[in-house]
């Protein structure tokens, strides 16, 4: 199998992709395991994730970190800072609070 494209995807999107592939045919062992994992940890609706990803993109956050944020759903300042720990971008208190606000909107 040849890799055509590689990009970070959220757990919600993984579930959507693998569910579609399952309808089209049999999944291999690893795909089945990932689908079961995604079903357990899929906490929000796909439409909500898309909206949150757009808001995070508008803040200038990289795609990889945006996906991580919607998967982890950080609730505190410390949790947000941990996600950005290895990044060169230093977040202001306002940006951190905006991220927490976006994530809180996903949990409703």
C-alpha positions in Angstrom: 0.0 0.0 0.0 1.3 3.4 -1.0 0.9 6.4 1.3 -0.6 9.2 -0.8 -1.0 11.8 1.9 -0.2 12.1 5.6 -2.0 14.5 7.9 -3.1 14.6 11.5 -6.8 13.8 12.0 -9.0 13.9 15.1 -10.4 10.8 16.8 -13.8 11.9 15.5 -12.5 11.9 11.9 -10.8 8.5 12.4 -14.0 7.0 13.5 -15.8 8.5 10.5 -13.2 7.2 8.0 -13.0 3.7 9.5 -16.8 3.4 9.8 -17.1 4.2 6.1 -14.3 1.7 5.2 -16.0 -0.9 7.2 -19.2 -0.4 5.1 -17.1 -0.8 2.0 -15.4 -4.0 3.1 -13.5 -5.9 5.8 -11.1 -4.0 8.1 -7.7 -5.4 8.9 -6.9 -6.1 12.6 -5.2 -2.8 13.3 -8.1 -0.8 11.7 -10.6 -2.7 13.8 -8.6 -2.0 17.0 -8.4 1.7 16.1 -12.1 1.9 15.3 -13.0 0.4 18.7 -10.6 2.9 20.4 -12.2 5.8 18.5 -15.7 4.7 19.5 -14.6 4.7 23.2 -13.0 8.1 23.2 -15.1 9.9 20.6 -16.6 12.6 22.9 -18.0 15.1 20.5 -19.9 15.4 17.3 -18.1 15.9 14.0 -19.8 19.2 13.2 -18.6 20.6 16.6 -15.1 19.4 15.9 -15.0 21.1 12.5 -16.2 24.4 14.0 -13.6 24.2 16.8 -10.8 23.4 14.4 -11.7 26.5 12.3 -11.7 28.7 15.4 -8.3 27.3 16.5 -7.0 27.8 13.0 -8.0 31.5 13.1 -5.9 31.7 16.2 -2.8 30.7 14.2 -2.5 27.2 15.8 -0.8 24.5 13.7 -2.9 21.7 12.3 -1.2 19.1 14.5 -1.9 21.1 17.7 -5.5 21.8 16.7 -6.2 18.1 16.3 -4.5 17.4 19.6 -6.6 20.0 21.4 -9.9 18.6 20.1 -8.8 15.1 21.0 -7.5 15.9 24.5 -10.1 18.6 25.4 -7.9 20.5 27.9 -9.9 22.1 30.7 -7.3 24.0 32.6 -4.5 26.6 31.8 -1.9 23.9 32.8 -3.3 21.4 30.4 -3.2 23.9 27.5 0.3 24.9 28.4 1.4 21.2 28.4 0.1 20.8 24.8 2.2 23.8 23.7 5.2 23.0 25.8 7.4 22.0 22.8 6.2 24.7 20.5 7.9 28.0 19.8 4.7 29.8 20.0 4.1 31.4 23.5 0.5 31.8 24.3 -0.9 34.8 26.1 -3.4 34.3 29.0 -6.1 35.6 26.6 -5.2 32.9 24.0 -5.2 30.2 26.6 -8.6 31.2 27.9 -9.9 31.3 24.4 -8.8 27.7 23.8 -10.4 26.6 27.0 -13.6 28.4 26.0 -13.6 26.7 22.6 -13.1 23.3 24.2 -15.8 24.0 26.7 -18.2 24.6 23.8 -17.4 21.1 22.5 -18.4 19.4 25.7 -22.0 20.8 25.7 
